[in-house]
Amino acid sequence: MDAIEKGGEKVEGTTQQTQPNAGSSEQSIKKKLKDLMTDWRETIKGKEKIKFSDDEKEYFAEEYFCSDGFYPGYFSTENKTKILFIGREARYASQKDRVESDIESFKEDVKCVNASSYWRRILYIAYGIANEGCIYSDVPYASEILNEFLENDRFNFAIMNISKYSNDSKNGGKSNWSLINRFLKDSDLNIRNFIREEIELLEPDLIITANLFNGKIDRTELEKVFSLTRCDSIVGKVDLYKVTIKNRTIKLMDTYHFSKPGSDKTLYYEPVMELYKKYFHSEDSIRS
């Protein structure tokens, strides 16, 4: 695994400074997110029951719902670039708060992330962006990055899934596209666009998506959320877009899914850092 390539010594990075979040406190935003999730859950309540493939029983749609959002310190003024990772669906998280569940798991065993390609890639990228796009060999173990985030109570990222229906099947190693598309339909985004509202509350400076635009998620539903303008690409690895959310133009990078087999370094870290340094350290590019 790529994590084994890394030395055990902690690497000190450069702390960046962020723009404050429009005077809103982290706690007030957390409350707004909680209220949003409550309304969202109420919207899907009463929708047609969903059959769970493992036991062939039908369950209420709201029983699949999993909340998500930002990790502690995300809105800190010391975070120059707030990153929003957008995945497809949660696993084994029905009726849970994703953030609270993750923090509990991290505190039980911080080293668990070293064996998870999903978490390694998120933590490596989060660290790299917090440290001016440092070279891959200067990135510590994922567990060391996570431990520092936990000790300082300061993460620079949020995570949300495009579907809040958790895929809890024992055979759920691959995305359940029908469940994802079912969630988008059940959310009635034409009436209230919950996904855009969540992004607006999180106010990211950079969005990184997990291969959302591969044609398997209903494009009509995605277009209700994302109106994309293509900017650049590292061919076969990362596509860069601009998206406007509530009068803010935000850079969006679409990568492979975070759990895809392959090199953390060449498929994820290096192409993301190449585009990050090009578009977040060049005034001309930022304005484009």
Secondary structure, DSSP 8 states (H G I E B T S, - for coil): -GGGGS-SS------------TT--HHHHHHHHHHHHHHHHHHHTTS--EEETTTTEEE-GGGGB-B-EE-TTTT-TT-SS-EEEEES--BS-TTSBHHHHHHHHHHH-GGGGGG-HHHHHHHHHHHHHHTTT--GGG---HHHHHHHHHHHT---EEEEES--B-B--TTTTS--HHHHHHHHHHTTTTT--HHHHHHHHH--SEEEEESTTSSSS-HHHHHHH--EEEEEEETTTEEEEEEEETTEEEEEEEES-TT-SS-IIIIIIHHHHHHHHHHHS-HHHHH-
